[in-house]
Structures are given as C-alpha cells and as structure tokens.
Amino acid sequence: MDVNAKTGIWVIATGVIIALLYLGREILAPFALAVFLFLVMEGFGRIIDERSKLLNRSAARAISIFLVIGGFFGFIVLLARGISEFGSQSVSYERKINALISDIYGQIGMGEAPTLTELVFNEGGQRFLATIANATGDLSGDIVLILIYIGFLFLAQSAWPDKLDAIFGDAQERDQVREVGDAARRGIETYLWTQTVISALITVLTYVTLLALGVQNALFLAALIFVLNYIPTVGSIVAALVPPLFALVQPEVPAWIPGADPRDAYIYALLVFAGVSFWQFAIGNFLQPRMMGESLNLSSLVVLLALAIWGAIWGIPGMFLSAPLTVLMMVLFAQSPATRWVAILLSADGNPDGKKRV
C-alpha cells in the first residue's frame, strides 16, 4: 500500500473516531470519568494495603472508596454552602457590583451604566443562565450514572483475568497485553495521584493566604481551586483569577487596607491575585515539573492541544480527562511499529516508553 493510501486511511479513521466520540459523549464521558475515579480508588487502596500491616486488601479498598466518595460529596456540600452564603449577602454583593460597573463606565466614558439586574436579565444574560442551568442538571444526572458505573467496575474486575485468558490463548501474547495494560494503568494512576497531591498542596496554601487576607468564603474558593487545578494549563489560570474576582465584589474591604476610597477594592483584588498567583506559579513551575516528570511524559504543546480537542469533544469532562487520556493514547500507540511515531510526537522527550536511554 502506498503512502497516499495510508494517509487517506489515517485521516478517515481519525475523523470517524472523533465523530463517534462526539456523538457518544453523553455515555462515554461519564463512563471515562467513572473509570478514572475507579483507578484513583484502586491506587489509593493499593497504597493503604502496601503500607498497612493490619488491613487486608478488601479493607484497604473499602477505606479508599469511602474516602474518595466522601471527598467528592464533601466538595458538593462545600459548593452548596458557598452558594448559600453568597445568596444570603446577595443585596450587599449587588450593591457593590453596581458601584463597580458605574465606576468602570465612568472611567471609559460609556455613558449611563446599567445595573447588574439589567445585565443579567437581558437576552444574553438569560441565555447564559439557561446554559448554566442545563449544565447543572446534566451534572447531577451524570453523578448518579458515574457512581453506578463505578459499582459495576468493582463487581466486574474479578472476572477480568479469566476473560483475558479466554481472549488471548497464547501465553506470550497474553503477557504482552497484560504488560501494556499495567503500563497504561500505572501511568494514569501516577498522574492522577501526583496531580491530587499538587492540587491539595496548592489548595491548603491558598486557603491560608485567603484567610490571612480576609477574603470571605475562603473555604469554598479553596475547594473550587482544588478542582480547577485538575484542568491542565487553563485550570491554573482560572484558579488564579477566581479569588480576586470574588474579592473585588466583596461587600466590605478589610480594615487594614489604607484609605477610604471606593477604589480600594481594586488594590485589595490585586493583593489577593498576587497571593494566589504566587502559589500557582511557584508550585506549577518548580515542584510540579519534578513530580510530573516521570508520570506525564507529554509535550507542553500536546497538553494544550489535548485540552482544546478533548474539551471540544466532551466539554468540561473532556478538559478534566485530557491529560490522562492523552497519556493512555501515548502508551497504546507506542506498542505498534505502525503507530509508534505518533507516540514519539506526543512524548516530551521522544521516548514514549519512559525507559532511560543508555
């Protein structure tokens, strides 16, 4: 087969796969999230089992499931509590936002400033609120589906070795498939756990900083930052911008801010931005590359492209899963001589196997 024919087949196959992933996103995206949460639970259970002499594997797995699901619902509770606290001060927030809008319009000479109510309840604002409402409704339904998937994954995992033996009769071929599966699992588990440690460290330091600066709802904002840091590149940028925006519209500026000018809110927001960005920058540029070096052997450009592509295909779930899914693709492509060149392009150092060259 000539080069042009092979190229045509590759283009057609890639288009068909992307179309199937997009059309099946309502089923595939929740299932992918369930698989990765399952891997987090299994990895955590394995760590507890290896380091504890008193617990067996079943007890370690039960503890890991309880902690992961408990943390998940804990975040939902924090989210609901934060929204409730913001709602209880809605009048004060609205007054502050209206003052800021009026100030901005006055500075740039745009005439009479609209109120927050007028901005939210115009045609564009109503479309935005409808989008948020639909996304929230879809998320609540997906949570139940994800939990069901996780339960069935745990029930089905005991039969996987026997199924593998039945599918691959040749022992050498079976060992090779097992090795590839273990490599993919290790890569994804290591990435997820490393990212969890990094996100937790950034969250704790940011929470302390927000408390020190007097930002309201610091716990809610810290929990939001923890989740956002799972989104490569863009997540850390958004995580650095969210607390300053909330600080900007905070009804009362802390007393230690000098002066009584209404524009002190801008100074306060800049201080919050500097404090939050410091941890994002310091950990993201010094600690994270060292911890991610062996687990996420992906080019920075590939990470950014993967974020855009998976986000376009699966939306927000795709953005969260873009890095581990690309790691999985790199491991799988590296197994065949025909597709190894793709894995080399995806890797950061041209060595997708992760083995040191001699």
N, C-alpha and C positions, 0 to 999 in steps of 0.2 A: 504493500500500500504506500503511495507516495505521500510527500509531506503535506500537500494541499488537502488531500482527502482526510488525513489525520487531524489537521487543523479544523476542518469543517466539522468532523465528528465531535471534537472537543467543544467547539462553540455551541453546537446544537445540544449536546449533553448538558453543558453548563446552564444553558437557557432553560431546558426542561426541568432540571433540578431546582433552580431558583424559582421557577413558576410553581412547582409543586410545594416547595417550602412556603411560598407566599399564600397560595390558595389554602393550604392546610394549617395556617398559622394558629387558628383558634384551637386546634387539637395538639399540634406539635410543640408550640411554645410552652403551654402548661406542662406537657409531658417532659420536655427538656429541663424545665425548672425543677420538676419532681426528681428527675434523675440526678441532678447536681446536688439537691438537698439530701438525697439518699446517700450520695458519695460523701458529703460532709458528715452525716451521721455515722456512716461506716468508718470513715477515717478517724473521727473522734473516739468511737468505740474501740477501734484498734489501739489507739494511743493509751486509753484507760486500761485496756486489757494487758498491754505490754508493761505498763509501769505500776500496776497494782498486783500485789501478790494474794490479796484476799478475794478479789472478784473474778468470776469466770467470764467467758466471752458473752454469754447471754445477758448477765447482769450489767456488764460494761456497755453493751449495745442498748439496753433499756435506759441506762443513765444518759447516754448520748442523745437518744431520741427525745427524752424528757427535756434535756437542756436546750436542744436546738428548737424544738417546737415551743417550749416555754419562752425562749428568747424571741421567737417570731411573734407570738401573741403578745409578749411584753411590749414589743415595738408598736403593735396595733393599739394597745392601751395607751401608750405614751402619745401616739398620734392623736387619738380621740381626746385625751386630756388636754393636749396643747391647743387643739381646735376649740375646745370648750372654754379654755382660759382666754383665748383671743376673742371668742364670741362675747364673753362677759364684759370685756372692755371695748366692745365694738364702737360705742359712741365716742370714746376718747381717741381711739385709733382713727376714726373717720374725721374727727376734727383736726387731728394732726396732719393727716394726708391731704385734706382740703387746703390747709395752710401751706404745705409744701408745694402743691400744684399751683396755687396762686402765686407763690414766690417765684417758681420756675417760669411761669407765663410772664410775670412782670419783668424778670431778668432778660428774657429774649424778645420782649415786646410783641407778644402774640395776642394782645387784647384781653378781653374778659375771660377769666379762667373758668372751666367747667368744674362742677363738684364731682366727688367720687361716685355718687349715685348716678349722675348723668353719664359718666364714662362707662360704668358697669352695665347699666340697663339700656344702652344704645344697641344698635343691631349687632355690631362687632362684639360687644361685651356679652350679649346674650348667646351668641354662637360659641364664645369661649367657655362660658359657664356650662352650656349644654355638652361641650366636648369633655369637660372635667367630670360632669355627672355621669356621662356614658362610660368613661374610663374607670370611674369608681365602681359603677355597677358591674362592669366586666371583671374588675379585680376581685370583688367579693365572690363572684361565681367561680373564678379561677382558683381561689384559695381552697375552696371545698374540693374541687377537682384535683388539685395538686396533692392534697392530703390523702385522697382516695388512691391516687397513683402510687404514692409512697408506701401506703399499706400493702398494696398488691406487689410492689417491687420486693419488699421484705418477705412476703409469702412465697414469691417465685424464685428467690435467689438460691434456695437449697437444691432446686432441680437443675440449675444451670450446668454443673459439671457433667451430669448424666446426659443432658441434651448435647453438650459439646462432644462427648464421646460418641454419641449416636450419629452426629452430623459428620464428624471427621474420623473416619475409620483408621487412617494411617496415623501411627503414633507420632512420627516426626512432624507431620502436618499439624496434628493436634497441639503438640508442644509449641510450635511456632505461633499458632493462633492465640494460645494462652499467653505466650510471651508478649505479643503485640497488645493484647487486652490489658495485661498487667502494666505495661509501659504507659498506655493511654490513661489508665486509672491512676497510676502514681503521679503522672504529670498534672492531671486535673485536680486530684486531691491536694497535692503540694501547692499548686497555685491558689486554690480556694482557701487553704489554711493559712498560707503566707499573707494573702490579702486580708483575711479576717484579723490576723494579729496586727497588721499595719493599720487597718481601719479602727480597731479597738484602741490602739495607742494614740492615733490622731484624735479620736473622739474624746478620750479621757483628758488629754492635754488641752483640747479646745474647750471642753466643758469647764475646766478650772479657769481658763482665760476668760470665758464669758461671765462666769460668776464674779471674778475679780473686777471686771469692767462694769458690772451691774446691768447686764443685759437680761431682760425679762424672758421667761420661758426658756432658760438656758438648757434644761434637760431635754426638752422637745427638740430644740435646734441641734443639740449634740447627737441625738438619736437619728435625726434626718441626715446629718453629716456622715454618720457611720454607714448608712445605706448608700448614699451618693458616692462614697469612695470605692464602691464595687464597680462603678462605671469607669472604664479607663479614660484617662486624659480629661474628657469633658466633665466627668463627675467631680473631680477635684476642683475644677474651675468654678462650677456651680456651688460646690460646698463652701468655697471661699467667699462667694458673693451673697449667699442667702442670709447669714447672720448680720452683715452690715445693712442690708435692706430692711430687716426687721428692726435693727437698732435705729435706723433713720426715721421710721414711723412710730417708734416707741413714744407713748404719750408724755413721759417725763424723762428729761436728760438727768443723769446723776449729778448730785450737788458739787462734786469735785471738778466738773467741767467749768472753767473760768468764764465769767461774764454772764450776761442775761439776754444776749441777742438770740432771737429765734433761730438764727442760722447756726447756732452752736450744735444743732443736730447733725450738720454735715461734718463738723470736726469729730464729733463722737462716732459717727459711722466710719470715718477714715481710721480712727484708732481701733475700732473693732475689726475692720478689714485688715489692718496691719497685724493685729494679734492672731487672727485666724489664719491669714496667709503665711505667717511665719512658720507655723507647724506644718502646713501643707507643703511649703517649699522645702523646708529643712528635711523632713522625713521622706518626701517624694523624690528628692534629688540626691540624698546621701545614704539613707538607710534602705529605702525600697529597692534601688538597683542591686545592692549587695544581696538582699534576701531573695529577690526575684531572679537573680542571675541564672541559677540552675533550673528553676522551675518554669520560667516563662522565657524560653529562648526564641522570642519573636522580635522581628524588626519593629522599631518605633513607628515607621510609616505603615507597616502592615497592621499594627494595633489600631491606628487611627482609621485606616480604610475598613478594617473589620468592624469597627464601631459603627461607621456610616452604613455599611452594607447590611449587617445584621439588624441595625436599627430600622432601616427601610423595609426589611422583610418582616420582622416580628415586632417592631415597635419597641416599647420600653423593656420588655423581657429580653429581646434580642440585644439591646445595649448592655444589659447586665451579663448576658451569657457570651458576648462577642469574643472575649479573650479565651476562656476555656474551650469554646467551640473551635476556635482557630488553632489552639494547641492540639486538640483532638485531630483536626484535619492534617496538621503537620506530621503527627505520629503515623497516621494511616497512609498518607502519601509517600512517606519515607520507606514503606515496606516493599514497594514495587519499583523495579528499574524504570518502568514506563512513566511513572508519576513522581519519581524521586526529585526531579528538577523543580517541581512545584514546592516540595517541602524545603528544598535548599533556598528558594526565593523567600519563603515565609520565615525562615530562621534568621536570627540576628547575626550569627557568625558563620553561616554557610554549612553548619554541621548539625542537621536536624536530629541525629541520634543522641546528641548530648554527650558523646564519648570524646575524651580528650585525644587530640592528635599527638602522635609520638614524633 
